[in-house]
Amino acid sequence: MFPNAEFETHCKNKYPLRITLHAKVVDNGERGDSDAKDGDTATKIMIWSGDQKRLFQKNAALRTECMKEIKDCLEDFKEKYS
Protein backbone atom coordinates (compact mmCIF):
# COMPACT_ATOMS: atom_id res chain seq x y z
CA MET A 1 0.00 0.00 0.00
CA PHE A 2 2.92 2.35 0.82
CA PRO A 3 5.96 0.81 -0.91
CA ASN A 4 8.42 3.55 0.17
CA ALA A 5 7.27 3.68 3.78
CA GLU A 6 9.80 3.76 6.59
CA PHE A 7 9.08 2.82 10.18
CA GLU A 8 10.38 3.43 13.69
CA THR A 9 9.72 1.38 16.79
CA HIS A 10 9.26 2.73 20.30
CA CYS A 11 8.93 0.29 23.17
CA LYS A 12 7.34 1.09 26.51
CA ASN A 13 7.37 -1.63 29.13
CA LYS A 14 3.96 -0.71 30.49
CA TYR A 15 0.87 -2.90 30.73
CA PRO A 16 -1.56 -3.34 29.13
CA LEU A 17 0.48 -3.48 25.93
CA ARG A 18 -0.93 -1.41 23.08
CA ILE A 19 0.08 -1.09 19.46
CA THR A 20 -0.22 2.34 17.87
CA LEU A 21 0.42 3.15 14.21
CA HIS A 22 1.30 6.73 13.29
CA ALA A 23 2.07 8.37 9.97
CA LYS A 24 4.34 11.34 9.54
CA VAL A 25 2.99 13.83 7.01
CA VAL A 26 5.53 16.36 5.73
CA ASP A 27 4.37 19.85 4.83
CA ASN A 28 6.86 20.99 2.21
CA GLY A 29 5.13 24.24 1.33
CA GLU A 30 5.06 25.27 -2.28
CA ARG A 31 7.72 22.88 -3.61
CA GLY A 32 5.26 20.07 -4.24
CA ASP A 33 7.87 17.30 -3.94
CA SER A 34 7.49 14.41 -1.53
CA ASP A 35 10.96 14.48 0.05
CA ALA A 36 11.44 16.15 3.42
CA LYS A 37 14.05 18.88 3.50
CA ASP A 38 15.46 21.12 6.25
CA GLY A 39 12.83 23.59 7.36
CA ASP A 40 9.88 21.36 6.43
CA THR A 41 7.37 20.65 9.17
CA ALA A 42 6.07 17.17 9.91
CA THR A 43 2.79 16.25 11.52
CA LYS A 44 2.33 12.94 13.30
CA ILE A 45 -1.12 11.43 12.63
CA MET A 46 -2.49 8.41 14.48
CA ILE A 47 -3.69 5.75 12.06
CA TRP A 48 -4.75 2.98 14.44
CA SER A 49 -4.38 1.98 18.07
CA GLY A 50 -5.45 -1.18 19.84
CA ASP A 51 -4.68 -3.91 22.34
CA GLN A 52 -1.79 -6.09 21.21
CA LYS A 53 -3.74 -9.21 22.20
CA ARG A 54 -6.17 -8.56 19.34
CA LEU A 55 -3.37 -8.33 16.82
CA PHE A 56 -1.19 -11.25 17.92
CA GLN A 57 -3.74 -13.44 19.60
CA LYS A 58 -4.09 -17.09 18.67
CA ASN A 59 -7.74 -16.44 17.85
CA ALA A 60 -7.61 -16.07 14.07
CA ALA A 61 -11.02 -14.39 13.83
CA LEU A 62 -9.99 -11.48 16.08
CA ARG A 63 -6.64 -11.16 14.35
CA THR A 64 -8.30 -11.07 10.92
CA GLU A 65 -10.80 -8.46 12.12
CA CYS A 66 -7.99 -6.34 13.55
CA MET A 67 -5.93 -6.56 10.35
CA LYS A 68 -8.99 -5.46 8.34
CA GLU A 69 -9.43 -2.45 10.67
CA ILE A 70 -5.79 -1.46 10.15
CA LYS A 71 -6.06 -1.84 6.37
CA ASP A 72 -9.25 0.27 6.31
CA CYS A 73 -7.57 2.98 8.40
CA LEU A 74 -4.55 3.00 6.07
CA GLU A 75 -6.81 3.26 3.02
CA ASP A 76 -8.66 6.19 4.63
CA PHE A 77 -5.33 7.86 5.38
CA LYS A 78 -4.10 7.30 1.83
CA GLU A 79 -7.29 8.75 0.36
CA LYS A 80 -7.14 11.82 2.61
CA TYR A 81 -3.40 12.62 2.27
CA SER A 82 -2.51 11.46 -1.25
MOPAC internal coordinates of N, CA, C and O (Angstrom, degrees):
PM7 1SCF
backbone

  N    0.0000 0     0.00 0     0.00 0    0    0    0
  C    1.4382 1     0.00 0     0.00 0    1    0    0
  C    1.5271 1   110.41 1     0.00 0    2    1    0
  O    1.2310 1   120.13 1   139.43 1    3    2    1
  N    1.3362 1   117.36 1   -40.57 1    3    2    1
  C    1.4600 1   123.21 1   176.81 1    5    3    2
  C    1.5297 1   107.77 1  -128.80 1    6    5    3
  O    1.2310 1   119.72 1   -97.50 1    7    6    5
  N    1.3243 1   118.15 1    82.50 1    7    6    5
  C    1.4636 1   120.60 1  -171.87 1    9    7    6
  C    1.5303 1   114.62 1   -63.31 1   10    9    7
  O    1.2310 1   118.92 1   154.28 1   11   10    9
  N    1.3068 1   119.66 1   -25.72 1   11   10    9
  C    1.4687 1   121.94 1  -178.61 1   13   11   10
  C    1.5205 1   112.77 1  -100.49 1   14   13   11
  O    1.2310 1   120.31 1  -165.28 1   15   14   13
  N    1.3206 1   117.01 1    14.72 1   15   14   13
  C    1.4605 1   120.97 1  -176.82 1   17   15   14
  C    1.5270 1   111.04 1   -67.55 1   18   17   15
  O    1.2310 1   121.45 1   -34.32 1   19   18   17
  N    1.3118 1   114.82 1   145.68 1   19   18   17
  C    1.4609 1   122.58 1   172.71 1   21   19   18
  C    1.5217 1   107.03 1  -116.98 1   22   21   19
  O    1.2310 1   120.48 1   -22.27 1   23   22   21
  N    1.3291 1   116.69 1   157.73 1   23   22   21
  C    1.4570 1   117.69 1   179.65 1   25   23   22
  C    1.5145 1   110.95 1  -139.18 1   26   25   23
  O    1.2310 1   121.38 1   -23.82 1   27   26   25
  N    1.3262 1   114.97 1   156.18 1   27   26   25
  C    1.4558 1   123.50 1   175.00 1   29   27   26
  C    1.5187 1   106.87 1  -126.45 1   30   29   27
  O    1.2310 1   120.52 1   -28.92 1   31   30   29
  N    1.3182 1   116.62 1   151.08 1   31   30   29
  C    1.4543 1   119.95 1   174.98 1   33   31   30
  C    1.5198 1   109.06 1  -116.95 1   34   33   31
  O    1.2310 1   121.09 1   -37.01 1   35   34   33
  N    1.3008 1   115.52 1   142.99 1   35   34   33
  C    1.4620 1   122.58 1   175.75 1   37   35   34
  C    1.5196 1   106.28 1  -133.73 1   38   37   35
  O    1.2310 1   120.45 1   -56.38 1   39   38   37
  N    1.3059 1   116.74 1   123.62 1   39   38   37
  C    1.4590 1   121.04 1  -176.87 1   41   39   38
  C    1.5258 1   110.19 1  -110.43 1   42   41   39
  O    1.2310 1   121.65 1   -50.10 1   43   42   41
  N    1.3259 1   114.46 1   129.90 1   43   42   41
  C    1.4652 1   120.66 1   173.80 1   45   43   42
  C    1.5182 1   106.76 1  -122.30 1   46   45   43
  O    1.2310 1   120.54 1   -56.78 1   47   46   45
  N    1.2966 1   116.57 1   123.22 1   47   46   45
  C    1.4681 1   120.46 1   179.41 1   49   47   46
  C    1.5186 1   109.41 1   -84.81 1   50   49   47
  O    1.2310 1   121.24 1  -107.03 1   51   50   49
  N    1.3219 1   115.23 1    72.97 1   51   50   49
  C    1.4512 1   121.85 1  -176.39 1   53   51   50
  C    1.5270 1   107.68 1  -139.74 1   54   53   51
  O    1.2310 1   120.71 1   -47.19 1   55   54   53
  N    1.3100 1   116.25 1   132.81 1   55   54   53
  C    1.4626 1   121.00 1  -178.47 1   57   55   54
  C    1.5158 1   110.47 1  -101.27 1   58   57   55
  O    1.2310 1   118.74 1   -31.20 1   59   58   57
  N    1.3182 1   120.00 1   148.80 1   59   58   57
  C    1.4575 1   126.49 1    -2.44 1   61   59   58
  C    1.5247 1   111.38 1   -73.08 1   62   61   59
  O    1.2310 1   120.86 1   -31.61 1   63   62   61
  N    1.3269 1   115.96 1   148.39 1   63   62   61
  C    1.4588 1   120.87 1  -178.75 1   65   63   62
  C    1.5192 1   110.03 1   -74.06 1   66   65   63
  O    1.2310 1   121.10 1   -46.83 1   67   66   65
  N    1.3296 1   115.51 1   133.17 1   67   66   65
  C    1.4603 1   121.45 1   178.80 1   69   67   66
  C    1.5189 1   109.10 1  -127.95 1   70   69   67
  O    1.2310 1   121.31 1   -32.12 1   71   70   69
  N    1.3024 1   115.09 1   147.88 1   71   70   69
  C    1.4558 1   122.85 1   175.74 1   73   71   70
  C    1.5252 1   106.68 1  -107.84 1   74   73   71
  O    1.2310 1   120.33 1   -49.12 1   75   74   73
  N    1.3168 1   116.98 1   130.88 1   75   74   73
  C    1.4562 1   121.21 1   177.90 1   77   75   74
  C    1.5205 1   108.57 1  -131.19 1   78   77   75
  O    1.2310 1   120.85 1   -50.31 1   79   78   77
  N    1.3281 1   115.99 1   129.69 1   79   78   77
  C    1.4599 1   122.18 1   177.81 1   81   79   78
  C    1.5229 1   108.53 1  -106.60 1   82   81   79
  O    1.2310 1   120.97 1   -53.58 1   83   82   81
  N    1.3225 1   115.75 1   126.42 1   83   82   81
  C    1.4594 1   121.75 1   176.79 1   85   83   82
  C    1.5228 1   109.27 1  -121.02 1   86   85   83
  O    1.2310 1   121.41 1   -26.23 1   87   86   85
  N    1.3216 1   114.91 1   153.77 1   87   86   85
  C    1.4623 1   121.18 1   172.23 1   89   87   86
  C    1.5132 1   107.49 1  -119.66 1   90   89   87
  O    1.2310 1   121.23 1   -36.13 1   91   90   89
  N    1.3206 1   115.25 1   143.87 1   91   90   89
  C    1.4563 1   120.51 1   176.67 1   93   91   90
  C    1.5243 1   107.79 1  -104.80 1   94   93   91
  O    1.2310 1   120.74 1   -63.27 1   95   94   93
  N    1.3254 1   116.19 1   116.73 1   95   94   93
  C    1.4527 1   122.27 1  -179.70 1   97   95   94
  C    1.5191 1   107.54 1  -103.33 1   98   97   95
  O    1.2310 1   120.71 1   -55.50 1   99   98   97
  N    1.3237 1   116.25 1   124.50 1   99   98   97
  C    1.4602 1   122.08 1  -177.32 1  101   99   98
  C    1.5259 1   109.40 1   -96.51 1  102  101   99
  O    1.2310 1   121.10 1   -52.86 1  103  102  101
  N    1.3181 1   115.51 1   127.14 1  103  102  101
  C    1.4611 1   121.11 1   174.40 1  105  103  102
  C    1.5223 1   106.82 1   -97.04 1  106  105  103
  O    1.2310 1   121.03 1   -73.48 1  107  106  105
  N    1.3396 1   115.63 1   106.52 1  107  106  105
  C    1.4565 1   119.57 1  -176.38 1  109  107  106
  C    1.5249 1   111.87 1  -105.59 1  110  109  107
  O    1.2310 1   120.76 1  -155.51 1  111  110  109
  N    1.3228 1   116.15 1    24.49 1  111  110  109
  C    1.4583 1   120.47 1   172.93 1  113  111  110
  C    1.5071 1   113.42 1    63.39 1  114  113  111
  O    1.2310 1   120.98 1    48.17 1  115  114  113
  N    1.2968 1   115.74 1  -131.83 1  115  114  113
  C    1.4594 1   121.87 1  -172.88 1  117  115  114
  C    1.5265 1   113.65 1   -88.77 1  118  117  115
  O    1.2310 1   119.60 1   172.55 1  119  118  117
  N    1.3347 1   118.38 1    -7.45 1  119  118  117
  C    1.4654 1   119.68 1  -174.60 1  121  119  118
  C    1.5185 1   112.37 1   -64.88 1  122  121  119
  O    1.2310 1   120.38 1   141.27 1  123  122  121
  N    1.3224 1   116.88 1   -38.73 1  123  122  121
  C    1.4558 1   120.22 1   178.09 1  125  123  122
  C    1.5158 1   114.74 1    80.10 1  126  125  123
  O    1.2310 1   119.32 1  -179.98 1  127  126  125
  N    1.3381 1   118.90 1     0.02 1  127  126  125
  C    1.4664 1   118.70 1   176.91 1  129  127  126
  C    1.5266 1   109.15 1   -87.63 1  130  129  127
  O    1.2310 1   120.93 1   -10.29 1  131  130  129
  N    1.3148 1   115.84 1   169.71 1  131  130  129
  C    1.4615 1   119.50 1  -175.23 1  133  131  130
  C    1.5191 1   113.28 1  -101.26 1  134  133  131
  O    1.2310 1   119.52 1   179.00 1  135  134  133
  N    1.3314 1   118.53 1    -1.00 1  135  134  133
  C    1.4600 1   121.10 1  -178.88 1  137  135  134
  C    1.5174 1   110.61 1   -91.17 1  138  137  135
  O    1.2310 1   120.68 1   -44.65 1  139  138  137
  N    1.3298 1   116.31 1   135.35 1  139  138  137
  C    1.4566 1   120.95 1   177.35 1  141  139  138
  C    1.5256 1   109.60 1   -74.45 1  142  141  139
  O    1.2310 1   120.96 1   -41.18 1  143  142  141
  N    1.2927 1   115.76 1   138.82 1  143  142  141
  C    1.4636 1   122.03 1   177.85 1  145  143  142
  C    1.5231 1   108.22 1  -129.21 1  146  145  143
  O    1.2310 1   120.35 1   -13.44 1  147  146  145
  N    1.3457 1   116.94 1   166.56 1  147  146  145
  C    1.4601 1   120.52 1   176.65 1  149  147  146
  C    1.5199 1   109.47 1   -55.50 1  150  149  147
  O    1.2310 1   120.79 1   -43.09 1  151  150  149
  N    1.3145 1   116.10 1   136.91 1  151  150  149
  C    1.4534 1   120.75 1   179.40 1  153  151  150
  C    1.5167 1   113.69 1    93.11 1  154  153  151
  O    1.2310 1   119.76 1   164.92 1  155  154  153
  N    1.3403 1   118.06 1   -15.08 1  155  154  153
  C    1.4578 1   120.39 1   176.80 1  157  155  154
  C    1.5239 1   108.89 1   -72.63 1  158  157  155
  O    1.2310 1   120.54 1   -29.00 1  159  158  157
  N    1.3059 1   116.57 1   151.00 1  159  158  157
  C    1.4536 1   120.43 1   175.78 1  161  159  158
  C    1.5159 1   109.23 1  -105.23 1  162  161  159
  O    1.2310 1   120.82 1   -34.05 1  163  162  161
  N    1.3176 1   116.04 1   145.95 1  163  162  161
  C    1.4646 1   121.10 1   179.69 1  165  163  162
  C    1.5183 1   108.94 1  -121.64 1  166  165  163
  O    1.2310 1   121.00 1   -40.19 1  167  166  165
  N    1.3056 1   115.69 1   139.81 1  167  166  165
  C    1.4500 1   122.20 1   177.63 1  169  167  166
  C    1.5180 1   108.01 1  -115.29 1  170  169  167
  O    1.2310 1   121.00 1   -47.13 1  171  170  169
  N    1.3230 1   115.70 1   132.87 1  171  170  169
  C    1.4619 1   121.43 1   179.50 1  173  171  170
  C    1.5332 1   107.80 1   -95.22 1  174  173  171
  O    1.2310 1   120.42 1   -57.88 1  175  174  173
  N    1.3242 1   116.81 1   122.12 1  175  174  173
  C    1.4600 1   122.41 1  -176.87 1  177  175  174
  C    1.5237 1   109.14 1  -118.27 1  178  177  175
  O    1.2310 1   120.81 1   -51.56 1  179  178  177
  N    1.3401 1   116.05 1   128.44 1  179  178  177
  C    1.4584 1   119.29 1   178.51 1  181  179  178
  C    1.5235 1   109.44 1   -75.93 1  182  181  179
  O    1.2310 1   121.04 1   -52.01 1  183  182  181
  N    1.3136 1   115.62 1   127.99 1  183  182  181
  C    1.4579 1   122.21 1   178.68 1  185  183  182
  C    1.5291 1   110.63 1   -93.33 1  186  185  183
  O    1.2310 1   120.74 1   131.60 1  187  186  185
  N    1.3227 1   116.18 1   -48.40 1  187  186  185
  C    1.4626 1   121.18 1  -176.11 1  189  187  186
  C    1.5171 1   108.84 1  -157.46 1  190  189  187
  O    1.2310 1   120.62 1   -31.51 1  191  190  189
  N    1.3280 1   116.42 1   148.49 1  191  190  189
  C    1.4520 1   121.91 1   174.35 1  193  191  190
  C    1.5245 1   108.17 1  -146.47 1  194  193  191
  O    1.2310 1   120.83 1   -40.15 1  195  194  193
  N    1.3186 1   116.01 1   139.85 1  195  194  193
  C    1.4580 1   119.43 1   179.98 1  197  195  194
  C    1.5131 1   112.38 1  -169.33 1  198  197  195
  O    1.2310 1   121.02 1    -9.24 1  199  198  197
  N    1.2950 1   115.66 1   170.76 1  199  198  197
  C    1.4611 1   123.67 1   179.35 1  201  199  198
  C    1.5191 1   109.77 1   -68.41 1  202  201  199
  O    1.2310 1   120.48 1   -48.88 1  203  202  201
  N    1.3176 1   116.69 1   131.12 1  203  202  201
  C    1.4654 1   120.07 1  -177.62 1  205  203  202
  C    1.5187 1   112.19 1   -62.28 1  206  205  203
  O    1.2310 1   119.83 1   155.13 1  207  206  205
  N    1.3169 1   117.94 1   -24.87 1  207  206  205
  C    1.4710 1   120.27 1   179.37 1  209  207  206
  C    1.5269 1   111.08 1   -62.06 1  210  209  207
  O    1.2310 1   120.54 1   145.62 1  211  210  209
  N    1.3349 1   116.58 1   -34.38 1  211  210  209
  C    1.4685 1   119.41 1   179.87 1  213  211  210
  C    1.5191 1   111.13 1   -69.14 1  214  213  211
  O    1.2310 1   120.35 1   147.81 1  215  214  213
  N    1.3021 1   116.93 1   -32.19 1  215  214  213
  C    1.4486 1   120.59 1  -175.82 1  217  215  214
  C    1.5307 1   112.49 1   -83.11 1  218  217  215
  O    1.2310 1   120.18 1   142.07 1  219  218  217
  N    1.3198 1   117.26 1   -37.93 1  219  218  217
  C    1.4599 1   120.68 1  -174.79 1  221  219  218
  C    1.5194 1   113.24 1  -112.18 1  222  221  219
  O    1.2310 1   120.17 1  -169.23 1  223  222  221
  N    1.2759 1   117.28 1    10.77 1  223  222  221
  C    1.4529 1   122.16 1  -176.95 1  225  223  222
  C    1.5264 1   111.29 1   -69.05 1  226  225  223
  O    1.2310 1   120.78 1   -26.95 1  227  226  225
  N    1.2906 1   116.12 1   153.05 1  227  226  225
  C    1.4630 1   120.90 1   178.93 1  229  227  226
  C    1.5237 1   111.58 1   -67.96 1  230  229  227
  O    1.2310 1   120.27 1   158.34 1  231  230  229
  N    1.3253 1   117.10 1   -21.66 1  231  230  229
  C    1.4535 1   121.20 1   179.30 1  233  231  230
  C    1.5233 1   109.82 1   -70.63 1  234  233  231
  O    1.2310 1   120.45 1   -74.23 1  235  234  233
  N    1.3097 1   116.75 1   105.77 1  235  234  233
  C    1.4634 1   121.56 1  -174.39 1  237  235  234
  C    1.5230 1   112.75 1   -63.71 1  238  237  235
  O    1.2310 1   119.89 1   147.77 1  239  238  237
  N    1.3229 1   117.81 1   -32.23 1  239  238  237
  C    1.4670 1   120.41 1  -178.86 1  241  239  238
  C    1.5326 1   110.87 1   -65.01 1  242  241  239
  O    1.2310 1   120.03 1   135.23 1  243  242  241
  N    1.3279 1   117.55 1   -44.77 1  243  242  241
  C    1.4625 1   120.41 1   178.30 1  245  243  242
  C    1.5261 1   111.52 1   -66.63 1  246  245  243
  O    1.2310 1   120.77 1   140.17 1  247  246  245
  N    1.3100 1   116.14 1   -39.83 1  247  246  245
  C    1.4604 1   120.28 1   179.45 1  249  247  246
  C    1.5320 1   110.71 1   -63.73 1  250  249  247
  O    1.2310 1   120.61 1   136.27 1  251  250  249
  N    1.3296 1   116.44 1   -43.73 1  251  250  249
  C    1.4624 1   120.82 1   178.38 1  253  251  250
  C    1.5177 1   111.03 1   -63.18 1  254  253  251
  O    1.2310 1   120.15 1   137.44 1  255  254  253
  N    1.3209 1   117.33 1   -42.56 1  255  254  253
  C    1.4664 1   121.97 1   177.75 1  257  255  254
  C    1.5261 1   110.99 1   -61.06 1  258  257  255
  O    1.2310 1   120.92 1   136.24 1  259  258  257
  N    1.3145 1   115.85 1   -43.76 1  259  258  257
  C    1.4592 1   121.71 1  -179.91 1  261  259  258
  C    1.5312 1   110.95 1   -64.58 1  262  261  259
  O    1.2310 1   120.20 1   136.84 1  263  262  261
  N    1.3106 1   117.22 1   -43.16 1  263  262  261
  C    1.4644 1   121.05 1   179.75 1  265  263  262
  C    1.5255 1   110.57 1   -64.47 1  266  265  263
  O    1.2310 1   120.00 1   144.32 1  267  266  265
  N    1.3373 1   117.60 1   -35.68 1  267  266  265
  C    1.4575 1   121.23 1   176.65 1  269  267  266
  C    1.5336 1   110.06 1   -65.73 1  270  269  267
  O    1.2310 1   120.27 1   137.81 1  271  270  269
  N    1.3478 1   117.08 1   -42.19 1  271  270  269
  C    1.4635 1   120.78 1   177.34 1  273  271  270
  C    1.5274 1   110.75 1   -58.15 1  274  273  271
  O    1.2310 1   120.63 1   134.51 1  275  274  273
  N    1.3276 1   116.40 1   -45.49 1  275  274  273
  C    1.4657 1   120.77 1  -179.24 1  277  275  274
  C    1.5274 1   110.10 1   -63.31 1  278  277  275
  O    1.2310 1   120.23 1   134.45 1  279  278  277
  N    1.3198 1   117.17 1   -45.55 1  279  278  277
  C    1.4631 1   120.63 1   179.63 1  281  279  278
  C    1.5255 1   110.69 1   -60.93 1  282  281  279
  O    1.2310 1   120.10 1   136.37 1  283  282  281
  N    1.3323 1   117.41 1   -43.63 1  283  282  281
  C    1.4682 1   120.90 1   178.43 1  285  283  282
  C    1.5227 1   111.19 1   -61.90 1  286  285  283
  O    1.2310 1   120.17 1   138.66 1  287  286  285
  N    1.3287 1   117.28 1   -41.34 1  287  286  285
  C    1.4690 1   121.07 1   178.42 1  289  287  286
  C    1.5294 1   110.72 1   -64.68 1  290  289  287
  O    1.2310 1   120.12 1   139.65 1  291  290  289
  N    1.3218 1   117.38 1   -40.35 1  291  290  289
  C    1.4646 1   120.68 1   177.92 1  293  291  290
  C    1.5232 1   111.54 1   -66.00 1  294  293  291
  O    1.2310 1   120.39 1   140.63 1  295  294  293
  N    1.3297 1   116.87 1   -39.37 1  295  294  293
  C    1.4618 1   120.08 1   177.54 1  297  295  294
  C    1.5254 1   111.28 1   -64.98 1  298  297  295
  O    1.2310 1   120.25 1   140.02 1  299  298  297
  N    1.3452 1   117.12 1   -39.98 1  299  298  297
  C    1.4654 1   121.18 1   175.91 1  301  299  298
  C    1.5206 1   110.63 1   -61.85 1  302  301  299
  O    1.2310 1   120.76 1   136.55 1  303  302  301
  N    1.3225 1   116.16 1   -43.45 1  303  302  301
  C    1.4574 1   121.14 1   179.17 1  305  303  302
  C    1.5353 1   110.40 1   -62.19 1  306  305  303
  O    1.2310 1   120.77 1   133.96 1  307  306  305
  N    1.3228 1   116.13 1   -46.04 1  307  306  305
  C    1.4539 1   120.98 1  -179.13 1  309  307  306
  C    1.5287 1   111.05 1   -60.82 1  310  309  307
  O    1.2310 1   120.98 1   137.18 1  311  310  309
  N    1.3179 1   115.74 1   -42.82 1  311  310  309
  C    1.4709 1   120.31 1   179.58 1  313  311  310
  C    1.5336 1   111.29 1   -64.17 1  314  313  311
  O    1.2310 1   120.80 1   140.38 1  315  314  313
  N    1.3166 1   116.07 1   -39.62 1  315  314  313
  C    1.4716 1   120.64 1  -176.17 1  317  315  314
  C    1.5281 1   112.03 1   -75.35 1  318  317  315
  O    1.2310 1   119.48 1   143.15 1  319  318  317
  N    1.3427 1   118.59 1   -36.85 1  319  318  317
  C    1.4636 1   121.43 1  -171.37 1  321  319  318
  C    1.5167 1   114.75 1  -110.49 1  322  321  319
  O    1.2310 1   119.59 1  -174.38 1  323  322  321
  N    1.3251 1   118.40 1     5.62 1  323  322  321
  C    1.4694 1   119.38 1   178.80 1  325  323  322
  C    1.5034 1   111.58 1   -85.05 1  326  325  323
  O    1.2310 1   120.10 1   180.00 1  327  326  325

